[in-house]
């Protein structure tokens, strides 16, 4: 005899493929946010995206729903779907979470494997090369990769997934800043300092530096964002 819960699941079988595709679409859009390719406030056209990706309107709307849940998009009645503009309150909450996640992960540096440590260094190298080419979007991408790599020092898939959702929101907040060079230059120097401390196994000092980094960055962002 088939269990009741199995029968209930079978009732949703027709939606399975659509939801799976919607998640893939959502992941694609999130990756563009992480790369700084979508400006906060940008209107997303269902027709244009549906045609470009070859997906149905229902699939696209499900992807939008997933991204709205992740605070990356917002639906405005009678106007459409827009890339969300983070508020000062969002930034306060994001940095509260980041202190817990990244400072905790950074303390695990001594036990992390070589590949995880190399990823931290490589992210900074990528940003340095972007700065040398005056490509400040690459510097921003390198900054996000640096923080993703710090989170990955913990070796937790669940934490990595949650971190990536947070960093997409952080990147949107960064996109509000128009003086990209002056903004990113400051934090690139800080990232390099943290890597130098880690290379000398001065982990406590690296964690302290990261915590101060977060304090300054949070206040920096809050001054540029709407209060609500």
N, C-alpha and C positions, 0 to 999 in steps of 0.2 A: 504493500500500500504506500503510495507516494505521500510524503509528508506535506502538510498544508503549506509550509513556508516555501517548499520547492515549487509547488503549484503557483504560488504567488509570484515567484521569480519568473516562472515560465510566461506569465502574463505580460511581462515587460520585454520579452525576447525581441519583438519587432523594433524596439527603441535602441537596442544594444549597439548596433553598428553606427547609428547616428550619433549617439553619445560618445562613442570611442573616437569618431572622426572629429567631433566638436572639441574633445580634449586636445587632439593633435593641433587643431586650428588655434585653440587658446594658447598652447605652448609656443606656436610659431609667432603669434602676436606678442607674447611675453618676451620672447627672445629679442624682438625688435625694440621693445621698451628698454631692455637691459643694454642694448647697444646704443641707446640714445637716438634712435631713428624716428620716434614718435613724440611730437611735442605735446605737452599738457594743453588741453583745450581743443585739440584737433578733433574734428568731426569724422567719424568712420562711416563711410558709405556702404550700406548693405549690398547694393547693386554692384559697385566696383569690386569690393572684396569677394563677393560670391562668384563673380565672373573670373577674377584673377586666380582664385583657388579652386574653382570648379566644384563648389559645394552648394547645397541647397540653402534657401533662406532659413529654414528651420534649424539646420545644423549650425549656421552662422549665429543665429540668435541664441542657441545653447552655448556656444563659445563665448558670446558676449556676456551671458549670464554668469558663466564661470569666472570671467575676468572682473565682472562687477563685484562678485563675492570676494575676490582678491584685492579689491579697492583700486584696480587699475583703470577701470572704465566707469562711467556713470550714464544712466539713461535719463534724459530730460523729456518730459511729456510733450508731445507734438513737435519736438525738435530733433530727436534722434539720439544716437549713442556717441559719447565723446570720451577722449582720453582724460582721465581725472586730473584735476589740479590739486595737489596735496595742500593741506592747510598746516598752520603752525601746530595745531593740536596733533595732527598726524605725525609730524616730525618728532614731537615730544615723545609720543608713544613708540615710534620706531626706534629712537635712540635708547629708550628704556630697555627694549628687547635686545638691541644690539650689544649693549653693555654686558648683559647676562650671557648671550651666546658667544660673542667674539672674545671677550676677556677670558671667559671660561675655556674656550677652545685654544686660545693662545698659550695658556698655562700647560697645555698638553704637548707643546713643542718638543721637549726632550724625548718623548715616547713615540712621536710621529715617524712614519717611514720616510725614506729619502724622496720618493716621488711627491709626497704631500708637501715637504719642505721646499723642494725645487719649484713647485707650482707657485708658492708665495713669492719666491725670488723672480720667477719668470714674469709674473704679473707686473712687478715693478719695472723690470727691464722693458716690457712692452710699452709701458707709460713713458719711460724715459725716451725711447725711440720716437714715440709720438710727439713729445715736446720738442725734440731735435728737429722734427719736420714741421713744427708749428701746427700740428694736427691735434687740437685740444679735445676733439671728440674722442680720439683714440686714447688720450690721457685719461678722460673720464671712464672709458671702457676698461682701461688698465686698472683704474682705481677700484671699480666694481669687482674685477677679477681678483684683485688683491684681498678684498674682504671675503669674497667667496672662498678663496684658498685658505684663509685663516679659519673659517668655519669648518672646512673639510679636514683640518688637522684632527678634529674629534673622531673622524672615521664613522660617522653616523649618517646613513641615507636619509632618515627622517629629518634630522637636523639640517642636512643639505637642502632638502626640498623646502623646508620652512624658510631657510635663509634666502633661497632664490626668490621666494615670494616677497620677502622683505626688501631685497636689493632692487627689485623692479620698482617698488614704491620709492625707494631712496633715489633711484636714477631719475624718476619723474620730478622729484623735488630738486635735484641738481639742474634739471632742464629749465627750471624757472629762472635760474641765475643766468643773466645775460653776459656778465663779465667773466667768461669762461676761463680765460688765461689767468687772470689774477686769482680766481677762485681755486683752480686746480693746481697752480704752481705751488701754492702754500702746502697743500696736502701731499703733493708728490714728494716734496722734501721730507715731510713727516714720515711717509711710508718708507722712504729709503733709510731714515734713521732707525725705524723699528726693525727693518731687516738687518741692519748692522748690529743692533743689540742682540738679535736672535743668533746671528752668526758667531757672536762671542759667548753664546749661552747665558746671556744676561736677561733671562726670561722675566723676572720680576720687574726689572726696569722697562722692558718692552711692554708689559701689561700696563704699567703706570703711564707710560707714554701714550698708549692707545686710549686709555681712559681719559686723559687730558685732551687728546685729539677729539674724542667724541664730545667732550664738553664744549670745546671751541666751535666745532663743526655744527653742533645743534643750534647754538646761539646765532651762528653765521646764517644758517638757513632760515631760522625763525624770523629774522629781520626782513627777509625777502618774500615771505609767504603770507597769504591772507590769514586772519585769525580764526576764521571758521568757514 
